Structure formats: structure tokens, C-alpha cells
Amino acid sequence: MTDDVLLVGSIPHNSIPEAMEMFGGPLAKHLAALPDGEVGWRRFWITRVHFQVFALHPDLEVVQRPRRDDGVERIYPHDASDNWNFRVREGVDKVVFGHPGWRLGFYQDAANSYHFFRHLKENGSIAKHTRFQVSIPTAVSAVPPRIMPNKADLDKLRPGYIDAVRAEIDAMLKVIPADELAIQWDCSTELQDAYGQVAGYSLEGAIERNTPQIHALSKDIPESVALGFHLCFGTLGGWPRFAPDSADKAVDLANAFIAGAGRRVDWMHIPMLDREDDAYYAPLAGLRAGKTKIYLGMIHNMANFETRLAVARKYVSGFGVGAYCGFGRRRPEELGEILDEHLRAVEALKRPSA
């Protein structure tokens, strides 16, 4: 058994068992954790939180929604230009989410999916050692500046979201054994901010303003639960949303999150662009991972995968690989090709670099 591969998250299959079995079976001995596929509305990541949770909250006012398709409503954005936008209503100092434990939907989905996960374990479709992975957007990514025209509203909404997420994890632990659970924080806006790609925010201080939420979200998760991070360049409107010249800021952010989580971090996923030059990969030598497993998001453009793998190995060792992001915005008919890419990556990892 190895932990060579990370499945970042969404798998746009028709059902949870199909998603877990399709990827969990062939990759079983290479996975430390298996997500449920984030099927249905969750394939659209934070947008699901926006239209299913934020749009219904009485303390939030919808000021923009995705534009219609030929006059018919649309609930997920076409691209970054027509995101859901919200305003905190006048007189509200903190948006509080009621029904703690299930208001955001992460607990409900996890509890339902865990039933199928256990069944697949019992019938041998997935390996006994595999953990059940629940991927959750952080407060900064779930409430990015672009969806709040009044930036003062960010500090009114994010703390309540953190409280609600913590309550959802507490609820999960009542139905999922801690030693079978893995929580992954999905961080897209944070990585954009670290590279100066968030409008209205300076590059200076980016790491410091994104780290406190990580401690608040992570510190009380029991040590017997695995904890991981997925850093992301973003895919809304196409991947990547921006293309930096090196992995330097991603390394800085990864180091800060590992140090600032307030508990053990089991893995850190860092996306990699389709680059073959040493200058891009060299900052990986500055990772202060300790016992944290590093996954490089390099499973794409398999024609030059092994070349990129060899360059990365000059600067960091013992890493695993994953895709650059989840597959939620890919077409379901592409899943066979995506699985094949992961299997080819596993075989490439076994071969020493020339």
C-alpha cells in the first residue's frame, strides 16, 4: 500500500457509489483517502454554498446572480463575471447560521456518502486502509472578495461560516469514526491572493491575512482525523485562472498553513503548471513540510509528464501526485481518460528519473 496519489475532489459521475468505485477500485492501493465524488450540485464547489445556503439566509441580500440562458434561470456562473454576489443587510454585525451541524450541507452529504463508502470497503471494492475524504472550502474561498461588493461585509460573514463548518465536522464525528475520516481544506482564493491576483488587495501581507482562518478551522479537529490541504489556481472560466512564473508563493502559502494549522497536517497539495523549466520548480526546495506528505498537481498533459516529474524531483523528494484540481467542470464522458492519466502517473512514479 502507498499514498502516491491524491484525488483532489469532484468526480462528475451519475452517483456517489459509481464515482467512488470507478476511481477507488483501480487506484485503491495508491490512495490514503477517497472522496465521494462531490456529485450533483457539489461539483460546482463553492457555488453550491452560494445558491443553497447564502441565497436563502435572511441576513444576506442577493445583489447579482448568474445571467440567464435564453431567458431560463441559471444557478452556477458561466465564468468569473457573473458570480453570485451578496450584501449583508444593514444592522447585521455577524451573519450566524442556524441549525448548527447541518446548515451548510457538508455533514448531511458526508453522512449519506459514508454509508456507501463502508459498503464498498466491506465488499472489497476499496482498500481497508482508505479514509473517507470530505473536502470543504475555507472561509476565504467560500466568501471571496469578488462576491461581496462591500468588502466590510467579508468580516461579517466569514466568522459565522467558520463556526458553521466546525459544527458540521463535530456532527460528522458522531457518525464517522475519526480514524476513518479525512478533512481537506480547499484553498483557491488564498493562492490567488498570495500571487497578487485578487483585485483590490496588495501582494504585501497576503500570507498573513489568509492564515488565521486556517488555525480557527483546524485547531480543534481531533488528531486521529487526517487533515489535508488543496491549493488551487482556480478553474472558473478555464484553468488556470492565472499562470505565475514560479511556485514560490505557493510554497510560501503551504509553509504558512502547515505551521499555522495548530495541529498535524497530513498532506499538502500544490498545483503545478505545464512547465519544464527549473526556475518554476526550484522554490519547491524551500518547502518546510516535516512529516506532511506533499502532492504536486501535475497530472495533466501526460505527453510531457515524466519530463516535468524529473525536474520536480531535483528540488523535492518523496512527493505524490494529483490533478491540478477536481474534475467538476470537466465533462462526465472524460472520466475514463482522467482515470487513465492517474494510472499512467502511478506507473511513471515507479520509474526512477533518468
C-alpha positions as CSV (number, residue, x, y, z in Angstrom):
1,M,0.0,0.0,0.0
2,T,1.2,3.5,-0.8
3,D,-0.1,7.1,-0.7
4,D,1.3,8.1,-4.1
5,V,-1.9,9.6,-5.5
6,L,-4.4,12.2,-4.2
7,L,-7.9,12.6,-5.7
8,V,-8.5,16.3,-5.2
9,G,-12.2,16.1,-5.0
10,S,-15.1,16.3,-7.5
11,I,-15.8,13.4,-10.0
12,P,-18.8,14.3,-12.1
13,H,-20.3,10.8,-12.2
14,N,-24.0,10.0,-12.0
15,S,-23.9,8.7,-8.5
16,I,-21.7,8.5,-5.3
17,P,-21.1,4.7,-5.5
18,E,-20.2,4.9,-9.2
19,A,-17.7,7.7,-8.6
20,M,-16.1,6.1,-5.6
21,E,-15.9,2.7,-7.2
22,M,-14.7,3.9,-10.6
23,F,-11.7,5.7,-9.1
24,G,-11.3,4.0,-5.7
25,G,-11.1,0.5,-7.2
26,P,-8.2,0.9,-9.7
27,L,-6.3,3.3,-7.5
28,A,-7.1,1.7,-4.2
29,K,-3.6,0.7,-3.2
30,H,-2.2,4.1,-4.1
31,L,-4.8,6.3,-2.1
32,A,-4.7,7.3,1.5
33,A,-8.2,8.8,1.2
34,L,-11.1,8.6,-1.2
35,P,-13.7,11.4,-1.8
36,D,-17.3,10.6,-2.6
37,G,-17.1,12.3,-5.9
38,E,-18.9,15.5,-4.9
39,V,-21.6,14.6,-7.3
40,G,-24.7,16.7,-8.1
41,W,-24.6,20.3,-7.2
42,R,-21.3,19.9,-5.2
43,R,-19.4,19.5,-8.5
44,F,-19.7,23.3,-8.8
45,W,-17.8,23.7,-5.5
46,I,-18.4,27.0,-3.6
47,T,-21.2,28.0,-6.0
48,R,-23.3,25.3,-4.3
49,V,-22.8,27.0,-0.9
50,H,-23.8,30.3,-2.6
51,F,-27.1,29.3,-4.0
52,Q,-28.2,26.7,-1.5
53,V,-27.1,28.5,1.7
54,F,-26.2,32.1,1.3
55,A,-29.0,33.0,-1.1
56,L,-31.5,31.7,1.5
57,H,-30.1,33.5,4.5
58,P,-32.3,36.3,5.8
59,D,-29.3,38.4,6.8
60,L,-27.9,38.3,3.2
61,E,-29.3,40.1,0.2
62,V,-28.6,38.8,-3.3
63,V,-27.3,41.7,-5.5
64,Q,-26.2,39.6,-8.5
65,R,-26.9,36.1,-9.8
66,P,-25.7,34.2,-12.8
67,R,-27.1,35.5,-16.1
68,R,-29.9,33.6,-17.7
69,D,-29.5,31.2,-20.6
70,D,-32.1,32.2,-23.3
71,G,-34.3,33.6,-20.6
72,V,-34.1,30.5,-18.4
73,E,-32.6,30.7,-14.9
74,R,-29.0,29.5,-14.3
75,I,-27.7,28.9,-10.8
76,Y,-24.0,28.4,-11.4
77,P,-21.8,31.0,-13.1
78,H,-20.7,31.0,-16.7
79,D,-17.4,32.5,-15.7
80,A,-16.0,34.9,-13.1
81,S,-18.0,37.8,-14.5
82,D,-21.4,36.6,-13.3
83,N,-20.7,35.1,-9.8
84,W,-23.4,35.3,-7.2
85,N,-22.9,38.5,-5.2
86,F,-24.3,39.3,-1.8
87,R,-24.7,42.1,0.7
88,V,-25.0,41.8,4.4
89,R,-28.2,43.6,5.4
90,E,-28.0,46.8,7.3
91,G,-27.8,46.4,11.1
92,V,-26.2,42.9,11.0
93,D,-22.8,42.7,12.6
94,K,-22.3,39.0,12.2
95,V,-24.1,36.5,10.0
96,V,-24.9,33.5,12.1
97,F,-26.1,30.2,10.5
98,G,-28.8,28.4,12.4
99,H,-29.3,24.6,12.7
100,P,-25.6,24.1,13.6
101,G,-24.3,20.8,12.3
102,W,-26.2,20.6,9.1
103,R,-27.0,24.1,7.8
104,L,-24.1,24.1,5.2
105,G,-24.9,20.6,3.9
106,F,-21.4,19.1,4.3
107,Y,-22.4,16.9,7.2
108,Q,-25.6,15.7,5.5
109,D,-23.7,14.7,2.4
110,A,-20.8,13.1,4.3
111,A,-23.1,11.0,6.5
112,N,-25.0,9.8,3.4
113,S,-21.9,9.0,1.4
114,Y,-20.2,7.3,4.3
115,H,-22.9,4.6,4.1
116,F,-21.8,3.8,0.5
117,F,-18.1,4.1,1.5
118,R,-18.4,1.5,4.2
119,H,-20.3,-0.8,1.9
120,L,-17.5,-0.6,-0.7
121,K,-14.9,-1.3,1.9
122,E,-16.9,-4.3,3.2
123,N,-17.3,-5.8,-0.3
124,G,-13.6,-5.3,-1.1
125,S,-14.1,-2.6,-3.8
126,I,-11.8,-0.2,-2.0
127,A,-8.9,-0.9,0.3
128,K,-9.4,-1.4,4.1
129,H,-6.8,1.3,5.0
130,T,-8.5,4.1,2.9
131,R,-10.0,7.0,4.7
132,F,-13.2,8.8,3.7
133,Q,-12.3,12.2,2.4
134,V,-14.5,15.3,2.9
135,S,-13.4,18.4,1.0
136,I,-14.6,21.7,2.3
137,P,-13.8,25.2,1.0
138,T,-12.2,27.5,3.6
139,A,-13.8,30.7,4.7
140,V,-11.7,32.9,2.4
141,S,-12.5,30.7,-0.6
142,A,-16.2,30.3,0.3
143,V,-16.6,34.0,0.8
144,P,-14.1,35.5,-1.6
145,P,-13.9,39.3,-2.1
146,R,-15.4,39.1,-5.6
147,I,-18.8,38.1,-4.2
148,M,-19.1,40.9,-1.7
149,P,-19.2,44.4,-3.3
150,N,-18.9,45.9,0.2
151,K,-15.6,44.5,1.5
152,A,-16.6,45.3,5.1
153,D,-19.2,42.5,4.7
154,L,-16.4,39.9,4.5
155,D,-15.7,40.2,8.2
156,K,-19.4,39.9,9.0
157,L,-19.9,36.7,7.0
158,R,-16.6,34.7,7.3
159,P,-16.6,34.1,11.1
160,G,-20.2,32.7,11.0
161,Y,-19.1,30.4,8.2
162,I,-16.2,29.1,10.2
163,D,-18.4,28.5,13.2
164,A,-20.9,26.6,11.0
165,V,-18.1,24.5,9.4
166,R,-16.7,23.5,12.8
167,A,-20.2,22.4,13.9
168,E,-20.5,20.3,10.7
169,I,-17.3,18.5,11.4
170,D,-18.4,17.8,15.0
171,A,-21.6,16.3,13.6
172,M,-19.6,14.1,11.2
173,L,-17.6,12.7,14.1
174,K,-20.8,11.4,15.6
175,V,-21.4,9.1,12.6
176,I,-17.9,8.6,11.0
177,P,-15.1,7.1,13.1
178,A,-12.3,9.6,13.5
179,D,-9.7,7.2,12.3
180,E,-11.6,6.7,9.0
181,L,-12.2,10.4,8.4
182,A,-10.0,12.9,6.4
183,I,-10.8,16.6,6.1
184,Q,-9.4,18.5,3.2
185,W,-9.4,22.3,3.1
186,D,-9.8,23.6,-0.4
187,C,-8.0,26.9,-0.9
188,S,-8.4,28.8,-4.2
189,T,-8.7,32.4,-3.3
190,E,-5.8,32.2,-0.9
191,L,-3.5,31.1,-3.6
192,Q,-4.7,33.8,-6.0
193,D,-4.1,36.4,-3.2
194,A,-0.6,35.0,-2.5
195,Y,0.3,35.9,-6.1
196,G,-1.4,39.3,-6.0
197,Q,-4.3,38.1,-8.2
198,V,-7.2,39.4,-6.0
199,A,-8.4,42.8,-7.1
200,G,-8.1,45.5,-4.5
201,Y,-5.6,43.6,-2.4
202,S,-1.8,44.2,-2.3
203,L,0.7,41.4,-2.5
204,E,2.2,42.6,0.7
205,G,0.6,40.8,3.7
206,A,-1.2,38.2,1.6
207,I,0.1,35.2,3.6
208,E,-0.6,36.8,6.9
209,R,-4.2,37.7,6.1
210,N,-5.1,34.2,4.9
211,T,-3.5,32.2,7.7
212,P,-5.7,33.0,10.8
213,Q,-8.7,31.2,9.4
214,I,-6.7,28.1,9.0
215,H,-5.9,27.9,12.7
216,A,-9.6,28.6,13.6
217,L,-10.8,25.9,11.3
218,S,-8.2,23.3,12.1
219,K,-7.1,23.5,15.7
220,D,-9.9,21.5,17.3
221,I,-10.1,18.7,14.8
222,P,-9.0,15.6,16.7
223,E,-5.5,14.3,15.9
224,S,-7.0,10.9,14.9
225,V,-8.6,12.6,11.9
226,A,-6.4,13.2,8.9
227,L,-6.1,16.7,7.7
228,G,-5.0,17.9,4.2
229,F,-5.0,21.0,2.0
230,H,-5.6,21.5,-1.7
231,L,-4.2,24.7,-3.1
232,C,-5.7,25.7,-6.4
233,F,-5.2,28.2,-9.2
234,G,-9.0,28.1,-9.9
235,T,-10.9,26.7,-12.9
236,L,-13.9,29.0,-13.2
237,G,-13.7,30.3,-16.8
238,G,-10.9,27.8,-17.6
239,W,-7.7,26.5,-16.0
240,P,-5.6,28.1,-14.9
241,R,-7.2,31.4,-13.9
242,F,-3.7,32.8,-13.7
243,A,-0.3,31.4,-14.5
244,P,2.6,32.5,-12.2
245,D,6.2,32.4,-13.2
246,S,7.2,30.1,-10.4
247,A,5.9,28.0,-7.5
248,D,7.4,30.5,-5.0
249,K,4.3,31.9,-3.5
250,A,2.5,28.5,-3.4
251,V,5.5,27.3,-1.3
252,D,5.2,30.3,1.0
253,L,1.5,29.7,1.5
254,A,2.0,25.9,2.0
255,N,4.6,26.5,4.7
256,A,2.4,29.1,6.5
257,F,-0.6,26.8,6.5
258,I,1.4,23.8,7.8
259,A,2.9,25.9,10.5
260,G,-0.3,27.7,11.4
261,A,-2.9,24.9,11.4
262,G,-2.5,24.3,15.1
263,R,-2.2,20.6,14.6
264,R,-0.6,17.9,12.4
265,V,-1.1,18.4,8.7
266,D,-1.1,15.1,6.8
267,W,-0.9,16.4,3.2
268,M,-0.4,19.5,1.2
269,H,-1.4,19.6,-2.5
270,I,0.3,22.2,-4.7
271,P,-0.9,22.7,-8.3
272,M,1.8,22.7,-11.0
273,L,1.5,24.4,-14.4
274,D,2.6,22.7,-17.6
275,R,6.2,24.0,-17.3
276,E,9.5,22.2,-17.7
277,D,12.0,24.9,-16.6
278,D,14.0,24.7,-13.4
279,A,13.1,28.3,-12.5
280,Y,9.4,27.3,-12.0
281,Y,10.2,24.3,-9.8
282,A,13.2,25.5,-7.8
283,P,11.2,27.1,-5.0
284,L,10.0,23.6,-4.0
285,A,13.3,23.2,-2.3
286,G,12.1,25.7,0.3
287,L,9.2,23.6,1.4
288,R,9.2,23.1,5.2
289,A,6.9,20.1,5.2
290,G,8.3,18.0,8.0
291,K,6.1,14.9,8.1
292,T,3.5,16.4,5.8
293,K,3.1,14.5,2.6
294,I,3.5,16.7,-0.5
295,Y,1.3,16.1,-3.5
296,L,2.2,18.0,-6.7
297,G,-0.8,18.7,-9.0
298,M,0.9,17.6,-12.2
299,I,-1.5,15.0,-13.7
300,H,-2.3,16.8,-16.9
301,N,-0.7,16.9,-20.4
302,M,0.7,13.4,-20.0
303,A,2.9,13.7,-23.1
304,N,5.5,15.6,-21.0
305,F,4.5,14.3,-17.5
306,E,7.7,12.4,-17.0
307,T,9.8,15.4,-18.0
308,R,8.1,17.6,-15.5
309,L,8.4,14.8,-12.9
310,A,12.1,14.6,-13.4
311,V,12.5,18.4,-13.0
312,A,10.4,18.4,-9.8
313,R,12.5,15.6,-8.3
314,K,15.5,17.8,-8.4
315,Y,14.0,20.0,-5.7
316,V,11.7,17.9,-3.6
317,S,11.6,14.1,-2.9
318,G,9.1,11.6,-1.7
319,F,6.1,13.5,-3.1
320,G,2.9,12.1,-4.5
321,V,0.9,13.4,-7.4
322,G,-2.6,14.5,-8.2
323,A,-4.6,16.5,-10.7
324,Y,-4.4,20.3,-10.7
325,C,-7.9,20.5,-9.3
326,G,-11.1,18.5,-9.0
327,F,-12.9,17.5,-12.2
328,G,-16.2,19.2,-11.6
329,R,-16.0,21.4,-14.6
330,R,-14.9,18.5,-16.9
331,R,-17.4,16.5,-18.9
332,P,-18.5,13.2,-17.4
333,E,-17.5,11.4,-20.7
334,E,-13.9,12.5,-20.0
335,L,-13.7,10.5,-16.7
336,G,-12.2,7.4,-18.4
337,E,-9.4,9.4,-19.8
338,I,-8.8,11.2,-16.5
339,L,-8.6,7.8,-14.7
340,D,-6.2,6.5,-17.3
341,E,-4.0,9.6,-16.7
342,H,-3.8,8.9,-13.0
343,L,-2.9,5.2,-13.6
344,R,-0.2,6.3,-16.1
345,A,1.1,8.8,-13.4
346,V,1.4,5.9,-10.9
347,E,3.5,3.9,-13.3
348,A,5.7,6.9,-14.1
349,L,6.3,7.4,-10.3
350,K,7.7,3.9,-10.1
351,R,10.4,4.6,-12.6
352,P,13.5,6.4,-11.5
353,S,14.2,9.7,-13.3
354,A,17.0,9.5,-15.9
